[in-house]
């Protein structure tokens, strides 16, 4: 085994990940990624020899350090470790794991506690965008217990507020990368948008499904999955992302009228599996599309809080959009989340020699 590495394992929103200080990992990205593959146990469908959970939502990494940017307290690099391939991707941020960055920064002494609540200014290295994660810190320490429920997470936890700044065009070139609110993808109307996460929105009925199916049902529909991927490849080029066959963006979101009192029903392909809920930044992009006149999911009577239904419940987003003709300006983009510290310790990764001879 290689030398042990300090780590916090935390649930952030509806994801789970390993949180590291940048100084505890190799500075060279290639060497760092090799170490993270060993730590998480990839490539292996069960990640049995690492701390990954055998699913994209539980094979995530946050690398955090003090920021040199005067507008931020800490820098946060998100890395998606693929489960069954030796690939570590930094091409997108993760808003779920972001919810745990504030608590991590406080736990590791990277920021000072500020009375009852501590606002941690986070620079998301993947995109350069800023977020403010407000964490309850009564009695001079992070409080994890509370009464805030999050769909897809058992029980309740302390309320963490995450407000996003300047997320329009986080990966793609602009909020509406094509300059249009609605595009045609091989005969299918779509809205291509990026307010924190590149997302392609399609009406479920256009693809012959209701939009209320379970993730397992959608994943079992091989013809649907092929069609969604065909449209994703077309959308990737239109969004200025090039050939996206080997990447995880854009995400594909099937939308339908609400079924459980929300504003909109969603089913999110991420991109080859169907999300059990919906990612934070994807939810912000979907909520933004719902506020843009002419989009495939525009809500004429836009509620103050947009409740997005998903397979395991709902996600609430607050979006402030000013649409003056063709000029669309995004104001506040915020969500309510929770996080929980699960483990504070050291991980003992295997060596490459051990893996080769396994």
N, C-alpha and C positions, 0 to 999 in steps of 0.2 A: 504493500500500500504506500501511497504518497503521504506527505505530511498532512495532518488534520487541518481543516479549514473552519474558522468560526462562521456560524450561520444562525439566522433566525428563520424558522418556518412559520409562516403566517397565512391565515386566510384573509384575502382582501376581496371584499364584495363576494361574488360567486365563484371566485377562483382561489387556488392555493399555490403558493410558490416559496422558493428559497430566496432569502434576502441576504445580500453580502455587502460589506464595505468594499469599495473599489481597491483599497490598499491591501486587502486580504487575498486578492486574486492577481494572477500575472498581468502585467501591463500590456504585453503583446496580445492583441486580439485572438490570433490563431492559437496561441498557447492557452489563453483563457478559455476559449471555446472547447478545446480538447479536455481541459480539466472539468468543465461544466458537464460535458457529455458523460464523463466518468462519474461525477457526483450524482447526476440524475439517473444513471443506469441505461443510457441510450447508446446504441440502438437495440431495443428489445421491447416487444409488445407489452410486456408486463413491467418493464424497468425493475426487474426483480433484484438486481444487484446495485440499486441506487435508491435515492429518496423520491424519485418521481412516482406519480400515481397511475401511470399507464394510460393517461388520457391528456389531450392537449390542454385542458383546463387545470390540470394539476402537474404540468411539466413546464413551469414558468420560473423565470429568474429575474430578480431586481438587483442591480448593481448601483450603489449609492455612495456619494461622496460630498464633501462640502463644495459649494459652488464658488467659482471665481466671478460669476455674473452678479453684479450689485443688485439686480432685481430678484435674485433667488437666494434661498438659504442652502439648498442642496440640489445636486444633479442626480437624475434618475434615468438610468439606462435599462430599458426592458429587453429581455432576451427570451425568445420562444425556443425551447429545446424540443425538437421533434422526437416523438416517442420511438418510432421504428426505423428512423434514418439518422445517420451521423451528421445532423444539420442543426446549427444554432443560428437563428435569424434575428436580426435587429431592424428589420424593415418597417416595423410598426410599433406603436406604443400599446399599453394595456391599461385601461382605466380602472379595471377591477384591482389589479395589483397596486395601482397608484394609491388606493385607499389605505394600504398598509405602509406606504412610504413615510407618512407623517409620524405614525407610532414608532416605526423603526428609527427614524432620525432622532426622536426623543430618547428612545431606549439606549441608543448607542452614543448619546451625548453630542450629536452633531448640531443640535440647536438647543437654545435655552427655553425652559418652560415659562409660559406667560400666564400666570394666574389660573383662572378656572378653565380657560380654553387657550390652546396654543395653535396659532396659525402658522403652518409651515409652507413657505413659498418654494415650489418645486419647479425646476427646469427639466422638462422631458427631453432628454438628449436625442431620442429617436427623431423628434420633429422640431425641436427648438422652442416649442410652445411652453407657456407657463400655466401652472395650476396652483391654487391655494387649498391646502388640505387642513381643515380645522378640526383639531382633536381635543376631546375633553380631558383636562389635566387637573382635576381637583386634588388637593392635598399633595401637590408637587409630583405627581406621577400619572402615567397614562391610565385612564379608566377604560376597561374593555367591556364590562357588564353594563347593561342598560335595557331599555324597553323598545328599541327600534327593530322592527321586523323587516327582513329582506327576503323576498321570494326566492326560493331555491336554497335557502340556508336555514337549518333547523334552529328553533328558539329565537331569542332576541339578543341584541348587543347594544353597545353605546353608539349614539348617533355621530357619524362623521360626515361633515359637509365638504364636498369637492366642487370647487368652482373653476371653470376652465377659462383661460385667457388666450385670445388670438389663435384659436384652433382651426379657423377656416383655411382650407388648403394645407392641411398638416402633412400630407404625403403627395397628393395630386396637386396640379397647378391651379389652385383656386377652389372656392366653395363649390361652384358649378364648373368643373374642369372643361366641359365642352362649350361653356357659355350659354347653354340652353337649360331650361327647367325640365324639359322632356325630350328624350331621344328615342330613336327607333333601333332596336336590337334584333335584326333579322325578323322583322315583323311584329316584335313584342314591344309595346310602349314601356319606357323605363325612365327613372330619374337617377342620374349619376351625381353623387354629392360627396363632399368631404368636409365635415366640420369636426375633425378629430380622428376620423377613420373613414377611408374610402369605402363607400357603400353603394350598391346598385339595388334600387327598389323596383320590384315587379309585383303587379297584382297577381295573387295566387291563381285566380280563375283563368288568367291568360295561359297558365301552364297546366290546366286541367285538374287542379287540386283545390281544396277548400281553403287552405291556410290554417286549418284547425287540427291537422294531423299531428301525431306525436313524432318526435325526432326519429324513433325507430321505424315508424311507417314511412317517413320520407326517405330515410336512408335505404330502406328495402326496395324502393321504387327506382330501379336502375336506369330506366328510360328517363325519368325525371332528372336524376343526378347528371346523366350525360348532357341533357338539354341545358340544365343550369350551368354546367361547366362550359358548354359551347358559348352561351351568352356572356359568361364571365370573361372569356378570352377576347371576345369582341369589345366588351366594355373596357377592359384593361387598356387596349390600344387607344380607344376614344378618350380615355381619361388621362392619357399621356404617361401611362405606366409601362408601356411597351409590352413585351411578351410576358404574361403573368402565369404561364403554365406551371412554373416551379415556385411561385410565390404564394403567400397567404392573403394578399389583397389584390383586388377589392373583395369585400364580403358581399354575399348575395342575400337580400332580404325579401321574402315573400310576405306581402301584406294583404289583409282582409278586414272587413268590418269587425268591430269588437264583438266578442261573444260573452264577456263577463263584466260588463259595466265600465270598461276602459275606454280609451279613445281610438285604439287601433290594435289589431291582432298582428303579431309578427312571428315569422319562422326564419331564423338566421343560419345560413350555410357559412362555415368559417374556415375554408370554403368547402371542404370535402366531407366534413361531419356537420351535423345539425346541432347547434348550440342548445343545451338544456334550458337556457334562459336567453339572455342577450348581453353582449359585452357593453361596458359603460360607454366607451367612446362611440361604439356603433349605435347605441341608444341615442346619444346626443345627435349624431348625424341623421338618424331616422326621425327624431323629434323635430329637427330643423326642417327636414323635407316636408313634414306635416304642416309646418308654418309657412311654407312658400307657395303662394298662389300658382296653380297650374301644374304642380307636381302630381305624380300618380297617387299620392296619398294625402293630398291637401285637405285639411280640416277647416271648413268654412267657419264654423263656430269653435274657434280655438280656445280650449280651456287654459286657465292660468298654469295648471300643472298637467302635463300630458302624460297620461298613464298608458304605457305600452304593455299590452298583454303578451305573454310568451308561454312556452310549454309548461313551466312550473309556477306561473303566477303573473307578476307584473313588475314593471320598473317605472319609476316616476322621474321625469325630467322637466326642467324649467327652461324655456327657450324664449329669448327676446329677439324677434326678427323685425326689421323695418324694410318693407318692400315698396320702393318708390319707382314704379315702372320697371325697367330692366335692371335697376340698381338695387341689390339686396345686401343689407348690412346686418350682421349678427351682433347682438349685444351680449347679454348675460347668458351663459350656458352652465347650468349647475345640476348636480344630482345629490341625492342622499344615499349614503352607503354605511357599511360597518366593516370592522376588521377584528381579528382576534389573534393574539400571540399563541402559537401552539407548541413551539419548542425553541429553546435557546441553548445552543450547544456547539458541538464540533462534528463535522462530517468527515469520514475516513474513506476517500475515494479509492477505487481499485487503480492499479497501474495498467498501462496499455499491454504490458507483457502478460499480466493476469487475465486480461480480456482475451488476448490472442490465443492463450492456452486453455481457455475455459471450455 
